[in-house]
Each structure stands twice: as structure tokens, then as C-alpha cells.
Amino acid sequence: MENNTKSSNGVDVDVKKLPLSEIELSVTISKENFEKFYDGALARVSMAVEVPGFRPGKVPKDMVQDKVGVNEVLDEAARDAVGDTFWKTLEEKNILPINQPKIQILTLSKGSPLTYKAQVSVLPEIKLPDYKKIAQKVLKNKQEVKVEEKEIDETLKYLQSTRASHITVARPAEKGDRVEIDFQAKRNGVVIEGGQSKNHPLIIGQSKFVPGFDDNLIGLKEGEDKIFSLQFPSDYHQKDLAGQNVQFETKMRLVQKVKEPELNDEFAKSMGKFEHLGALRASVQEGIKLEKDKKEKDRARHEAIDMIAKETEMEMPEVLIERELNQMIGEFKNNATNMGLNYEDYLTHLKKTEDELKKGWRGQATERAKVALVLRELALKENIKPDEAEVETEMDKLLKQFKSTNEAEQSFDTEHVRDYTRTILKNEKVFQYLENL
């Protein structure tokens, strides 16, 4: 499809739609109009030209052209002309670009029209399905949330453990004891990465070490050593250790009996404003239910928006998929850092390159980008947007984490965060709208 326009200001524009939500602008700037850009470029260039007997900017045009060359002036004029006409054309035609344009100058000479082509990705045309029907079907049939007595008991058991006292004992370690150990983990006589620690605390039977590690500590007294070997699981996250035999050299430094407080009314009172154990149980039950309700709400929301996105028709711009992939790589790097892993080393362990990760994630990235566009389109269609007062309230909460506005501005781009906050609030309102249909 092409859209041809002939303007009155000496600029002719042909707009051609390309696949994957790209457009191509073919622009012709009349000779007379381009001459104005040329004169402006020449005047700017002349400011840097030094000719004896003339002040800066007062050198005759012919002398400037002879000194710097017509081609340099033409290049300056072309940059000015493209920068001016390209963005004005997008504004006039209400075209929203989502990346920087690829510009190709077709004809450029003094005393002639300037012609160029510009290719740019734009937000795609979106044809939504019957989203109200889909939302009603999914969101009105959320699963009923129940809290089992076992879940309450497990939470109370955890609360007991947080208030436990540790009593040093002079006996062999038993399951459930808190101990502190020195250890080295070696493969082929070499300590593995992260495979040594001193005075390392753990509860026997509750550690996240290799299966069998805790069992080998049972029976050890303070000061005793033990050497043993274990085979790492075949699905261990560090691929170079998966299925491998590793030797552990351990020394028991401390053995402590764990004494948990009795679960009664007094314990409940120690946990806050609870008159008795029944009140604490009720509070725990309510907390678990709130958490489950939120998880179910999030699950239903994701199902609804995924179904709407699946039935939405659009041509996904490649630039948005690539942008989403880069976002996913950033999240992956942060996760690796949070686990104390070097990103490049982690890739080596996974036996993957970054390009291979992107290739494997492409489908997921496409879905994420599509959902974001669907949420944006729903907000536009239903005229949903947050009040600026709401945005400022959320921004204030964030800024309170810093000593001053200057410190916050040095830490992040406040306008970018404001736009992100606005999008999050808008999406929340879209989901609320769908839930209330």
C-alpha cells in the first residue's frame, strides 16, 4: 500500500508499507527548498573558515565553497534537510517510530532537488479479538483458594524455628542440630569453585548441600575430622560437576542443640498482638490465603491476557522482539549475579553462547512483546490511563529511598522511571477493567 502526498512547502512524500510493520518514506525536496538548507549549511560552515582580511562568518560564499568544497556543504545541507523533513513528515502523518531510521540519499547535487528514502519500524496495526468475552470467560472462573491445616502448621513450625535458642553441647552431632564446620570440596585433588568455607553454619538435615552431605556429619564431635566422597546429582546446576565424584574434607567446629519454644499462648503473645495461639493461627491462615489469592489472581490475569494476545492479529516488528530479547538477557545476567556467579562463567557451565540463548528464547520474547502491545492497545481503546497524581505518589515512594533528589537523579533516569511507573499503573488499570466486566 502506498500513500502519496504532494505538499505545498516543496516536499513530496510517498509512504509505502513494508512487511513486519516497517514503512518506507520516499522524499523529494524541491530545488528551491533544498537551496535554503544549502544556504544555511554554507553560513554555518563559513563560521569555521579563516581567510585573511575577513572576519569569521563574513567570508564570501564562493570563497567558502572553494576552501571547504561543495560536497562538504552538500553533506551538511542534506543532514539538515533530512532531519527537518523526516520528523515533520512522521508528525503530520501521525506515524509512531520505534527505532532510528535507515536513511539512503538517492540524489544530492547543487541546484537540484534532494531525494532520499527512509526506512523505519513503527507500532503495528492491531486487530483485537472479542477481548471482553475472553476476559469474562477466564477471570470469572478463577479457582477457589483453600488453606490446608498442614500449611498453617508448617508456617507455625517455621516461626518456632526463628525463635529457637542454640545450646552448645559436648556430644556427637545429631539430625536437627545446628553445627559449624570447616570444609573443602575437591575434584581430582583441586578445590572446586566455591568449594571451601570456614565456620560454615547449617542445620543437619536442612542444608542445601549435595544429598548425603548432612548424613556424613552425624556422629561427629567438636574438633573431629572426616573425609568422605559424594557423587553430585546428574542434573546439578553446575554442569561440569553433574554426575562427578567430589571428595569432602570436613572438621566439626561447633555442635549446638536447637531448642524451639513451645507452641502455646505465650509463644503467640511473643509474636505480636495475639491474645492466644488461636489468634496467631487465624492470622497465619489469613496471610496464607492472601498470598494464594494474589497468586491465583496473577495466574488468571496471565491466562486472560495470553489468550487475548494469541487471538490478536498484528505483524510483530523485529525491533521489538530484539528489544525484548535484550531485556531478557539483562534479567538473566542479574539473576546470575544474585546467585554469586560470573555471567561468562555461567554461560560456559551451560555450554551456551548469548546468541544461542536468544535463539532459544525468541518465541517467549515474541509473546512478551505481543502482550505489551495488546495491553497498550486495550488502554487506548478503553481510554484507560493513570492520573498523574498516582504516578507522582509512586515516584515519591521510590525517591524516599534516597537522601536527596540529586542522589536519585545520579542513580537512574527519573523520566525513564516515571514513564515505566506510568505504564505499570496503566496495565494494572487495564486488568482491573477486564476483571470488572
For each residue, the residues with C-beta under 8 A, 3 or more apart:
1: 16 17
2: 14 15 16 17
3: 14 15 16 93
4: 12 13 14 15
5: 12 13 14 15
6: 12
7: 10 11 12 13
8:
9: 33
10: 7 29 30 32 33
11: 7 27 28 29 30 33 85 89
12: 4 5 6 7 27 28 30
13: 4 5 7 25 26 27 28 89
14: 2 3 4 5 25 26 27
15: 2 3 4 5 23 24 25 93 95
16: 1 2 3 23 24 25 26
17: 1 2 22 23
18: 22 23 24 119
19: 22 315
20: 121 315 316 317 318
21: 121 122 123 124 125 314 315 316 317
22: 17 18 19 119 120 121 122 317
23: 15 16 17 18 95 119 120 122
24: 15 16 18 117 118 119
25: 13 14 15 16 86 89 117 118 119 120
26: 13 14 16 115 117
27: 11 12 13 14 82 85 86 89 115 116 117 118
28: 11 12 13 113 114 115
29: 10 11 33 34 37 81 85 113 114 115
30: 10 11 12 33 34 113
31: 34 35 111 112 113
32: 10 35 36
33: 9 10 11 29 30 36 37 81
34: 29 30 31 37 38 77 81 112 113 114
35: 31 32 38 39 111
36: 32 33 39 40
37: 29 33 34 40 41 77 78 80 81 84 114
38: 34 35 41 42 73 74 77 110
39: 35 36 42 43
40: 36 37 43 44 77 80
41: 37 38 44 45 73 74 76 77 80
42: 38 39 45 46 61 64 65 73 77
43: 39 40 46 47 57
44: 40 41 47 76
45: 41 42 48 49 64 68 72 73 76
46: 42 43 49 56 57 58 59 61 64
47: 43 44 56 57
48: 45 56
49: 45 46 56 59 63 64 67 68
50: 56
51: 54 59 63 67
52:
53:
54: 51 58 59 60 63
55: 58
56: 46 47 48 49 50 59
57: 43 46 47
58: 46 54 55
59: 46 49 51 54 56 63 64 67
60: 54 63 64
61: 42 46 64 65
62: 65 66
63: 49 51 54 59 60 66 67
64: 42 45 46 49 59 60 61 67 68 73
65: 42 61 62 68 69 70 73
66: 62 63
67: 49 51 59 63 64
68: 45 49 64 65 72 73
69: 65 72 73
70: 65 73 74 110
71: 74 75
72: 45 68 69 75 76
73: 38 41 42 45 64 65 68 69 70 76 77
74: 38 41 70 71 77 78 108 109 110
75: 71 72 78 79 108
76: 41 44 45 72 73 79 80
77: 34 37 38 40 41 42 73 74 80 81 114
78: 37 74 75 81 82 105 108 114 116
79: 75 76 82 83
80: 37 40 41 76 77 83 84
81: 29 33 34 37 77 78 84 85 114
82: 27 78 79 85 86 103 105 116 118
83: 79 80 86 87
84: 37 80 81 87 88
85: 11 27 29 81 82 88 89
86: 25 27 82 83 89 90 101 103 118
87: 83 84 90 91
88: 84 85 91 92
89: 11 13 25 27 85 86 92 93 95
90: 86 87 93 95 96 97
91: 87 88 94
92: 88 89
93: 3 15 89 90
94: 91
95: 15 23 89 90 122
96: 90 122 123
97: 90 100 101 120 121 122
98: 121 122 123 317 319 320
99: 120 121 319
100: 97 120
101: 86 97 118 119 120
102: 118 119 120
103: 82 86 116 117 118
104: 116 117 118 119
105: 78 82 108 114 115 116
106: 115 116 117
107: 112 113 114 115
108: 74 75 78 105 114
109: 74 112
110: 38 70 74
111: 31 35
112: 31 34 107 109
113: 28 29 30 31 34 107
114: 28 29 34 37 77 78 81 105 107 108
115: 26 27 28 29 105 106 107
116: 27 78 82 103 104 105 106
117: 24 25 26 27 103 104 106
118: 24 25 27 82 86 101 102 103 104
119: 18 22 23 24 25 101 102 104
120: 22 23 25 97 99 100 101 102
121: 20 21 22 97 98 99 317 318 319 320
122: 21 22 23 95 96 97 98 317
123: 21 96 98 317 373
124: 21 314 315 316 317 373
125: 21 314 315
126: 312 313 314 373 374 377
127: 312 313 314
128: 131 308 312 374 377 378 381
129: 134 308 311 312
130: 133 134
131: 128 134 135 308 378 434
132: 135 136 434 437
133: 130 136 137
134: 129 130 131 137 138 304 307 308 311
135: 131 132 138 139 304 308 434 435 437
136: 132 133 139 140 437
137: 133 134 140 141
138: 134 135 141 300 303 304 307
139: 135 136 142 300 301 304 434 435 437
140: 136 137
141: 137 138
142: 139 296 297 300
143: 296
144:
145: 289 292 293 296
146:
147: 151 152 285 288 289 292
148: 151 152
149: 152 153
150: 153 154
151: 147 148 154 155 288
152: 147 148 149 155 156 281 284 285 288
153: 149 150 156 157
154: 150 151 157 158
155: 151 152 158 159 284 287 288
156: 152 153 159 160 263 280 281 284
157: 153 154 160 161
158: 154 155 161 162
159: 155 156 162 163 271 284
160: 156 157 163 164 260 261 263 267
161: 157 158 164 258 260
162: 158 159
163: 159 160 260 261 267 270
164: 160 161 258 259 260 261
165: 258 259
166: 178 256 257 258 259
167: 256 257 259
168: 254 255 256
169: 177 255 256 257
170: 221 222 255
171: 174 221 255
172: 218 219 220 221 255
173: 177 179 204 217 218 219 220 221 252 255
174: 171 177 204 218
175: 204 205 214 218
176: 203 204 205 258
177: 169 173 174 203 204 255 256 257 258
178: 166 201 202 203 204 256 257 258
179: 173 201 202 203 204 217 220 252 253 254 255 256
180: 199 200 201 253 254
181: 199 200 202 217 250 251 252 253
182: 197 198 199 200 250 251 253
183: 196 197 200 248 249 250 251
184: 191 195 196 248 249
185: 191 192 195 196 246 247 248
186: 189 190 191 192 195 246 247 248 249
187: 190 192 241 244 245 246 247
188:
189: 186
190: 186 187
191: 184 185 186 195 196
192: 185 186 187 195 241 246
193: 238 345
194: 340
195: 184 185 186 191 192 246
196: 183 184 185 191
197: 182 183 200
198: 182 253
199: 180 181 182 253 254
200: 180 181 182 183 197
201: 178 179 180
202: 178 179 181 206 207 209 214
203: 176 177 178 179 206 207 258
204: 173 174 175 176 177 178 179 207 214 217 218
205: 175 176 214
206: 202 203 214
207: 202 203 204 213 214
208:
209: 202 213 214
210: 213 230 232 233 246
211: 230 233
212: 215 216 230
213: 207 209 210 216 217 230 248
214: 175 202 204 205 206 207 209 217 218
215: 212 218
216: 212 213 226 228 230 248 250
217: 173 179 181 204 213 214 220 226 250 252
218: 172 173 174 175 204 214 215
219: 172 173
220: 172 173 179 217 224 226 250 252 255
221: 170 171 172 173 224 252 255
222: 170 252 253 254 255
223: 251 252 253
224: 220 221 251 252
225: 249 250 251 252
226: 216 217 220 250 252
227: 247 248 249 250
228: 216 247 248 250
229: 245 246 247 248
230: 210 211 212 213 216 245 246 248
231: 243 244 245 246
232: 210 236 241 242 243 244 245 246
233: 210 211 236 242 243
234: 242 243
235: 242
236: 232 233 239 241 242 243
237: 349
238: 193 241 242 349
239: 236 242 349 350 351
240: 244 349
241: 187 192 232 236 238 244 246
242: 232 233 234 235 236 238 239
243: 231 232 233 234 236
244: 187 231 232 240 241
245: 187 229 230 231 232
246: 185 186 187 192 195 210 229 230 231 232 241
247: 185 186 187 227 228 229
248: 183 184 185 186 213 216 227 228 229 230
249: 183 184 186 225 227
250: 181 182 183 216 217 220 225 226 227 228
251: 181 182 183 223 224 225
252: 173 179 181 217 220 221 222 223 224 225 226 255
253: 179 180 181 182 198 199 222 223
254: 168 179 180 199 222
255: 168 169 170 171 172 173 177 179 220 221 222 252
256: 166 167 168 169 177 178 179
257: 166 167 169 177 178
258: 161 164 165 166 176 177 178 203
259: 164 165 166 167
260: 160 161 163 164
261: 160 163 164 267 270
262: 266 267
263: 156 160 267 277
264: 267 268 277
265: 268 269 275 276 277
266: 262 269 270
267: 160 163 261 262 263 264 270 271 277 280
268: 264 265 271 274 275 276 277 279 280
269: 265 266 274 275 276
270: 163 261 266 267
271: 159 267 268 274 280
272:
273:
274: 268 269 271 277 279 280 283
275: 265 268 269 279
276: 265 268 269 279 280
277: 263 264 265 267 268 274 280 281
278: 281 282
279: 268 274 275 276 282 283
280: 156 267 268 271 274 276 277 283 284
281: 152 156 277 278 284 285
282: 278 279 285 286
283: 274 279 280 286 287
284: 152 155 156 159 280 281 287 288
285: 147 152 281 282 288 289
286: 282 283 289 290
287: 155 283 284 290 291
288: 147 151 152 155 284 285 291 292
289: 145 147 285 286 292 293
290: 286 287 293 294
291: 287 288 294 295
292: 145 147 288 289 295 296
293: 145 289 290 296 297
294: 290 291 297 298
295: 291 292 298 299
296: 142 143 145 292 293 299 300
297: 142 293 294 300 301
298: 294 295 301 302
299: 295 296 302 303
300: 138 139 142 296 297 303 304
301: 139 297 298 304 305 431 434 435
302: 298 299 305 306
303: 138 299 300 306 307
304: 134 135 138 139 300 301 307 308 434
305: 301 302 308 309 371 374 375 431
306: 302 303 309 310 367 371
307: 134 138 303 304 310 311
308: 128 129 131 134 135 304 305 311 312 374 378
309: 305 306 312 367 370 371 374
310: 306 307
311: 129 134 307 308
312: 126 127 128 129 308 309 370 374 377
313: 126 127
314: 21 124 125 126 127 370 373
315: 19 20 21 124 125
316: 20 21 124 320 321 366 369 370
317: 20 21 22 98 121 122 123 124 320 321
318: 20 121 321 322
319: 98 99 121 322 323
320: 98 121 316 317 323 324 369 373
321: 316 317 318 324 325 362 365 366 369
322: 318 319 325 326
323: 319 320 326 327 369
324: 320 321 327 328 365 366 368 369
325: 321 322 328 329 358 361 362 365
326: 322 323 329 330
327: 323 324 330 331
328: 324 325 331 332 361 364 365 368
329: 325 326 332 333 354 357 358
330: 326 327 333 334
331: 327 328 334 335
332: 328 329 335 336 357
333: 329 330 336 337 343
334: 330 331 337 338
335: 331 332 338 339
336: 332 333 339 341 342 343 346
337: 333 334 340 341 343
338: 334 335
339: 335 336
340: 194 337
341: 336 337 345 346
342: 336 345 346
343: 333 336 337 346 347
344: 347 348
345: 193 341 342 348 349
346: 336 341 342 343 349 350
347: 343 344 350 352 353 354 357
348: 344 345 351
349: 237 238 239 240 345 346
350: 239 346 347
351: 239 348
352: 347 356 357
353: 347 356 357
354: 329 347 357 358
355: 358 359
356: 352 353 359 360
357: 329 332 347 352 353 354 360 361
358: 325 329 354 355 361 362 365
359: 355 356 362
360: 356 357
361: 325 328 357 358 364 365
362: 321 325 358 359 365 366
363: 366 367
364: 328 361 367 368
365: 321 324 325 328 358 361 362 368 369
366: 316 321 324 362 363 369 370
367: 306 309 363 364 370 371
368: 324 328 364 365 371 372
369: 316 320 321 323 324 365 366 372 373
370: 309 312 314 316 366 367 373 374
371: 305 306 309 367 368 374 375
372: 368 369 375 376
373: 123 124 126 314 320 369 370 376 377
374: 126 128 305 308 309 312 370 371 377 378
375: 305 371 372 378 379 426 427 430
376: 372 373 379 380
377: 126 128 312 373 374 380 381
378: 128 131 308 374 375 381 382 384 430 433 434
379: 375 376 382 383 384 385 426 427 429 430
380: 376 377 383
381: 128 377 378
382: 378 379 430 433
383: 379 380
384: 378 379 426 429 430 433
385: 379 422 426 429
386: 390 391 422 425 426 429
387: 390 391
388: 391 392
389: 392 393
390: 386 387 393 394 425
391: 386 387 388 394 395 418 421 422 425
392: 388 389 395 396
393: 389 390 396 397
394: 390 391 397 398 421 424 425
395: 391 392 398 399 414 417 418 421
396: 392 393 399 400
397: 393 394 400
398: 394 395 401 408 417 421
399: 395 396 402 405 408
400: 396 397
401: 398 408
402: 399 405 407 408 411
403: 407
404: 407 408
405: 399 402 408 409
406: 409 410
407: 402 403 404 410 411
408: 398 399 401 402 404 405 411 412 414
409: 405 406 412 414
410: 406 407
411: 402 407 408
412: 408 409 416 417
413: 416 417
414: 395 408 409 417 418
415: 418 419
416: 412 413 419 420
417: 395 398 412 413 414 420 421
418: 391 395 414 415 421 422
419: 415 416 422 423
420: 416 417 423 424
421: 391 394 395 398 417 418 424 425
422: 385 386 391 418 419 425 426
423: 419 420 426 427
424: 394 420 421 427 428
425: 386 390 391 394 421 422 428 429
426: 375 379 384 385 386 422 423 429 430
427: 375 379 423 424 430 431
428: 424 425 431 432
429: 379 384 385 386 425 426 432 433
430: 375 378 379 382 384 426 427 433 434
431: 301 305 427 428 434 435
432: 428 429 435 436
433: 378 382 384 429 430 436 437
434: 131 132 135 139 301 304 378 430 431 437
435: 135 139 301 431 432
436: 432 433
437: 132 135 136 139 433 434
